[in-house]
């Protein structure tokens, strides 16, 4: 039907009138190599899913499916659970001391050196050692022997990619990856704004961290007008993806119109507005000035000992935000974050100042196993390993739950017995195909196809030859 017609491709990153009209004004030829990469990816997924799933049905009745990326994600969750089960906690102790300054302010310091040795995390192995340390501390009076101050700059994060959007929405909004993508899809396709349907964000399936020059200029204009010249860097910020196997064909996820501030978007539903605000804040903050922090470390030693003496040394650390910069608008969330003592604000003290010891308390601790994956940390791990594509993460997580391979409890993944059985079977009989490096290398080969560096059929042929042998060996 199209044999005698010229077929061209139009590319747009946002569903707005100007973007679509501009795309049709500048069509391009169909990129055959991208088409072949798509065909290869689809074929690989079919070859794995359609051939491996029936093996599971026969060998593990009740198991529903296996997949090229799905099975590797399941292995991550199951291996983490095994690590937790095998973990043997180790007891250790620390000593925390509370002091009062001459001005009446309080300060907490930790024991760092004892008997001229620096204490490692596990150095005080039992209660007796901890109480011995407390006795030595209480036998002394302390002065401030050293105050170290230095300034550190903290730079803003890049605008969102698909995976970082899913991670932050999970951390801050408690959205599942699937929910995040559903809302983002709606914001991308368009919302009725004053009688006109407008796409409010750019394409949400992307590895790219760059923004169009027009968007950067809009951000810089808004920053200067709303926050003032001190919050605007002299030069614009440019970002490059650090993710393994990143395909930066699309822009970062950003608002299509920076002037549409979240406060003005009353037509958005609750979750839509929350996600739009997250995207807007991150995009604008990415072009703001760095934050400046004054970091302080205060060393305390016995007042009758020389400064070089480390028979008993305590240290208090903290920081003060000297200039908030981009932090005025946005601060990135963290996974499995403990209270960071470096964030404490310390009182002003002078070297040689005497401090009054109020208490010295030994505290018992036990080493902790690695935490179970959250949706945020699982997505981050898959991206670090170069496994899968950003557009697939939400569906992978959904499939694992739908198949009853995993469950989510308190926003953490717990493998079900069936999921662990499937992982054990695949690791035993299809070892190569659930290896992290193999799956990541396959992603690189798909990138090579899209870059015209390798023939897509040869990749499929090589894969099928060894994979088919593995399938055949389990047919009995």
C-alpha positions in Angstrom: 0.0 0.0 0.0 2.9 2.4 0.8 5.2 1.0 -1.8 5.1 4.1 -4.0 4.8 6.6 -1.2 7.6 8.3 0.7 7.5 7.5 4.4 9.2 9.9 6.9 9.4 10.0 10.6 8.5 13.0 12.8 10.1 13.4 16.2 8.7 15.5 19.1 9.6 15.4 22.8 6.4 17.1 24.1 2.8 17.2 23.0 2.4 21.0 22.5 1.3 22.8 19.4 4.6 24.4 18.7 6.6 21.1 19.2 4.3 19.1 16.9 4.2 21.7 14.2 8.0 22.1 14.3 8.3 18.3 14.0 6.2 18.1 10.9 8.2 21.0 9.4 11.4 19.0 9.9 10.6 15.3 9.1 13.4 12.8 8.8 13.9 9.4 7.2 13.0 6.3 9.1 16.1 5.1 11.0 16.5 1.5 9.9 19.0 0.8 12.6 16.6 1.9 15.4 13.9 -0.3 13.8 16.3 -3.3 13.8 17.2 -2.7 17.4 13.5 -2.7 18.3 13.0 -5.9 16.3 15.9 -7.5 18.0 14.8 -6.5 21.5 11.2 -7.8 20.8 12.6 -11.0 19.4 14.9 -11.7 22.3 12.1 -11.1 24.8 9.8 -13.5 22.8 12.6 -16.1 22.5 13.2 -16.1 26.2 9.6 -15.8 27.4 8.0 -18.2 24.9 10.6 -20.9 25.3 11.5 -20.6 29.0 8.0 -20.2 30.5 6.8 -23.7 29.2 9.9 -25.2 30.9 8.8 -23.7 34.2 5.2 -24.9 33.7 6.5 -28.5 33.3 9.2 -28.5 35.9 7.6 -26.1 38.5 3.8 -26.4 38.2 2.2 -23.2 39.2 5.0 -21.0 38.0 3.7 -18.7 35.4 6.5 -17.0 33.5 10.1 -16.1 33.1 11.6 -13.2 31.2 14.9 -11.8 30.0 15.0 -8.9 32.5 12.2 -10.0 34.9 14.1 -13.1 36.0 17.3 -11.1 36.7 15.3 -8.6 38.8 13.8 -11.5 40.7 17.2 -13.0 41.3 18.4 -9.6 42.9 15.5 -9.7 45.3 15.9 -13.4 46.2 19.7 -13.1 46.7 19.2 -10.1 49.0 16.8 -12.2 51.1 19.4 -15.0 51.3 22.1 -12.5 52.4 19.7 -11.3 55.2 19.0 -14.9 56.3 22.7 -15.8 56.4 23.7 -12.6 58.2 25.2 -13.1 61.6 25.1 -9.8 63.6 28.2 -8.7 65.5 28.0 -6.9 68.8 29.9 -3.6 69.2 29.8 -0.6 71.5 30.3 3.1 71.2 30.6 5.9 73.7 28.7 9.2 73.3 29.5 12.1 75.6 27.5 15.2 76.3 29.3 18.5 77.1 28.2 22.0 78.1 30.0 25.0 76.7 30.9 28.1 78.8 27.9 29.8 77.1 25.6 27.1 78.4 25.0 25.4 75.0 25.2 21.6 74.7 27.3 19.5 72.3 27.5 15.8 71.7 30.9 14.1 70.9 31.9 10.6 70.1 35.0 8.7 71.3 37.4 8.3 68.4 40.8 7.5 70.0 41.7 5.5 73.1 45.2 4.5 74.3 46.7 6.3 71.3 44.8 4.1 68.9 42.0 5.2 66.5 38.9 3.2 67.2 37.4 1.3 64.3 33.6 0.6 64.2 34.0 -2.7 66.0 36.9 -1.8 68.3 34.8 -1.8 71.5 33.6 -5.3 71.2 31.8 -5.8 74.5 30.2 -4.0 77.5 33.4 -4.3 79.6 35.5 -2.5 77.0 32.9 0.2 76.7 32.7 0.8 80.5 36.5 0.8 80.6 36.5 3.6 78.1 33.9 5.5 80.0 36.0 5.3 83.2 39.0 6.8 81.4 36.8 9.6 80.0 35.4 10.5 83.4 38.9 10.6 84.9 39.7 13.7 82.7 38.5 17.2 82.1 38.4 18.3 78.5 39.3 21.3 76.4 38.8 22.1 72.7 42.1 21.1 71.2 41.2 21.8 67.6 38.5 23.3 65.5 38.5 22.5 61.8 36.4 24.5 59.4 36.1 24.1 55.7 33.6 25.1 53.0 32.1 22.5 50.7 29.9 23.1 47.6 27.0 20.8 46.9 25.8 20.8 43.3 22.2 20.2 42.2 21.2 16.9 40.6 20.4 16.6 36.9 16.8 16.9 35.7 14.8 13.6 35.8 15.3 10.5 33.7 12.7 7.8 33.9 14.5 5.9 36.5 15.4 8.9 38.7 11.8 10.1 38.5 10.6 6.6 39.7 13.2 6.6 42.5 12.3 10.1 43.8 8.6 9.6 43.5 9.0 6.4 45.5 11.1 8.1 48.2 9.1 11.4 48.5 5.6 10.6 47.4 5.5 6.8 48.1 4.3 6.1 44.5 5.0 2.7 43.0 6.9 2.8 39.7 3.7 1.8 37.9 1.7 4.6 39.5 4.5 7.1 38.7 4.4 6.1 35.0 0.6 6.2 34.8 0.5 9.8 36.2 3.4 10.9 34.0 1.7 9.4 31.0 -1.4 11.5 31.7 0.7 14.7 32.2 2.5 14.0 28.9 -0.6 13.3 26.9 -2.3 16.4 28.1 -4.5 18.1 30.7 -7.3 20.5 30.1 -5.9 23.9 31.0 -8.3 26.8 30.6 -10.2 25.0 27.9 -7.2 23.8 26.0 -5.6 20.4 26.2 -1.9 20.8 26.9 0.9 18.3 27.4 2.5 19.5 30.7 5.8 17.4 30.7 8.1 16.1 28.1 8.3 12.4 27.1 8.7 10.4 30.3 10.6 7.3 29.0 14.1 8.6 28.7 17.7 8.1 29.7 18.6 11.7 28.8 19.6 14.4 31.4 19.8 17.3 29.0 17.2 20.0 28.5 16.4 22.0 25.3 18.1 25.4 25.2 14.7 27.1 25.3 13.9 25.3 28.6 17.3 26.2 30.1 16.8 29.8 29.2 13.3 29.8 30.7 14.6 28.3 34.0 17.4 30.8 34.2 15.0 33.7 33.6 12.6 32.4 36.3 15.5 31.9 38.8 16.8 35.4 38.3 13.3 37.0 38.6 11.9 34.9 41.5 15.0 34.1 43.6 17.4 36.8 42.7 20.9 37.0 40.9 22.7 35.2 43.8 20.8 32.0 42.9 21.7 32.2 39.2 25.1 30.7 38.1 27.1 32.8 35.7 27.0 29.9 33.2 24.2 27.5 32.5 24.6 23.9 33.8 25.0 21.1 31.3 24.6 17.4 32.3 25.7 14.1 31.0 24.3 10.7 32.0 26.4 8.5 34.2 24.1 5.5 33.8 25.5 2.4 32.2 24.1 1.8 28.6 22.2 5.2 28.7 20.4 6.0 25.5 20.1 9.8 25.4 17.8 10.1 22.4 15.3 12.1 24.4 15.4 15.1 26.7 15.2 14.8 30.4 11.7 14.7 31.9 10.8 18.4 32.4 7.8 20.8 32.3 7.0 21.8 28.7 6.4 25.4 30.0 8.4 26.5 33.0 6.1 29.5 33.5 3.3 27.1 34.5 4.3 26.9 38.2 2.9 24.2 40.4 1.0 26.7 42.6 -0.9 27.8 39.5 -2.0 24.3 38.4 -5.2 24.0 40.4 -6.8 22.0 37.6 -4.5 19.0 38.4 -5.7 16.2 40.7 -3.9 15.6 43.9 -1.3 13.0 42.7 -0.9 14.7 39.4 0.0 18.0 41.0 2.4 16.3 43.4 4.3 14.6 40.5 4.2 17.8 38.4 5.6 19.8 41.3 8.4 17.2 41.8 9.3 17.4 38.1 9.1 21.2 38.0 11.2 21.7 41.1 13.9 19.3 40.0 14.1 20.9 36.5 14.4 24.5 37.8 16.8 23.5 40.7 19.1 21.9 38.1 20.0 25.3 36.8 20.4 27.0 40.2 23.5 28.0 42.1 25.4 25.5 44.2 24.7 25.3 48.0 27.6 26.2 50.2 28.0 24.4 53.5 30.4 25.2 56.4 31.6 21.9 57.7 33.0 21.9 61.3 34.9 19.2 63.2 35.7 19.8 66.9 38.3 17.6 68.6 38.3 17.4 72.5 41.3 16.2 74.5 42.2 16.1 78.2 43.4 19.6 79.3 46.6 18.3 80.9 47.8 16.5 77.8 49.7 17.9 74.8 47.7 18.4 71.6 49.4 15.4 69.9 48.2 13.1 72.7 45.5 10.6 71.7 45.1 8.7 74.9 41.5 9.9 74.9 40.1 11.9 72.0 36.5 12.8 71.2 35.1 14.5 68.1 32.0 16.4 67.3 31.0 17.0 63.7 28.4 19.1 62.1 27.6 21.6 59.3 25.9 24.8 58.7 24.3 25.9 55.4 26.1 29.1 54.6 24.1 29.6 51.4 21.2 27.4 50.5 21.4 27.8 46.7 19.4 25.1 44.9 18.4 23.7 48.3 16.0 26.5 48.7 13.9 24.7 46.1 14.8 21.1 46.0 16.8 18.4 47.9 17.2 14.9 46.6 15.9 12.0 48.8 18.0 9.1 50.0 17.5 5.4 50.3 18.0 3.7 53.6 19.2 6.9 55.2 20.2 6.9 58.8 20.4 10.1 60.8 23.5 11.9 59.5 25.4 13.5 62.4 27.2 15.7 59.9 23.9 17.6 59.5 24.0 18.8 63.1 24.5 22.4 64.0 27.4 22.8 66.5 27.8 25.7 69.0 30.6 28.2 68.5 33.6 27.2 70.6 37.3 28.4 70.7 40.5 26.3 70.8 41.6 26.0 74.4 38.0 26.4 75.8 37.2 24.2 78.7 34.0 22.2 78.4 32.0 20.6 81.1 31.4 16.9 80.8 27.7 16.2 81.6 27.6 12.5 80.7 29.4 9.6 79.1 27.2 6.8 78.0 28.1 3.5 76.5 25.7 2.4 73.7 25.3 -1.2 72.5 24.9 -1.8 68.7 24.8 -4.8 66.4 25.9 -4.8 62.7 22.9 -4.8 60.4 22.2 -7.0 57.3 21.8 -5.2 54.0 18.3 -3.7 53.6 15.6 -5.3 51.4 15.1 -3.6 48.1 12.5 -0.8 47.9 11.1 0.1 44.5 13.5 3.0 44.5 16.6 1.0 45.3 15.7 -1.8 43.0 15.3 0.6 40.0 18.6 2.2 41.0 20.3 -1.2 41.1 19.0 -2.3 37.8 20.1 1.0 36.2 23.6 0.7 37.8 24.0 -2.8 36.4 22.8 -1.7 32.9 19.9 -4.2 33.0 16.7 -3.4 31.1 15.5 0.0 29.9 13.9 2.8 31.9 10.6 2.2 30.2 10.5 -1.4 31.4 11.2 -1.1 35.1 7.6 -0.4 36.1 6.2 -3.3 34.1 8.9 -5.7 35.4 8.0 -4.9 39.0 4.3 -5.3 38.3 4.8 -8.7 36.6 6.8 -10.0 39.6 3.9 -9.1 41.9 1.2 -10.3 39.5 3.0 -13.7 39.3 3.1 -13.9 43.1 6.9 -14.2 42.9 7.3 -11.2 45.3 5.2 -9.1 47.7 5.7 -5.6 48.9 5.4 -5.1 52.7 6.2 -1.7 54.3 7.5 -0.6 50.8 10.0 -3.4 50.7 10.3 -6.4 48.5 9.9 -9.9 50.1 10.3 -12.9 47.8 7.6 -15.5 48.0 8.5 -19.2 48.1 7.6 -19.6 44.5 9.8 -16.7 43.4 12.7 -18.2 45.3 12.1 -21.6 43.7 12.0 -20.1 40.2 15.3 -18.3 40.9 17.0 -21.4 42.2 15.8 -23.4 39.1 17.0 -20.8 36.6 20.3 -20.3 38.5 20.9 -24.0 38.3 19.8 -24.8 34.7 20.0 -21.4 32.9 22.9 -19.9 34.8 24.2 -17.7 32.1 20.8 -16.1 31.3 20.2 -14.8 34.9 23.8 -13.5 35.3 23.9 -9.7 35.7 26.9 -9.2 33.3 25.3 -11.4 30.6 22.1 -9.4 30.7 23.9 -6.1 30.7 26.2 -7.2 27.8 23.0 -8.1 25.8 21.8 -4.5 26.4 25.1 -3.3 25.0 24.7 -5.4 21.9 21.2 -3.9 21.4 22.8 -0.5 21.6 25.3 -1.6 19.1 22.5 -2.6 16.7 20.9 0.9 17.1 24.3 2.4 16.4 24.8 0.4 13.3 27.9 -1.4 14.7 26.5 -4.9 14.5 24.0 -6.9 12.5 20.8 -7.6 14.5 20.3 -11.0 13.0 23.7 -12.2 14.0 23.0 -11.1 17.6 19.8 -13.2 17.6 21.6 -16.1 15.9 24.3 -16.2 18.5 21.9 -15.9 21.4 19.5 -18.6 20.1 22.2 -21.2 19.4 23.3 -21.5 23.0 19.9 -20.7 24.5 18.2 -23.4 22.5 20.8 -25.9 23.7 20.0 -25.0 27.3 16.2 -25.4 26.6 16.9 -28.8 25.1 18.9 -30.0 28.1 15.9 -29.5 30.3 13.3 -31.2 28.1 13.6 -34.6 29.7 
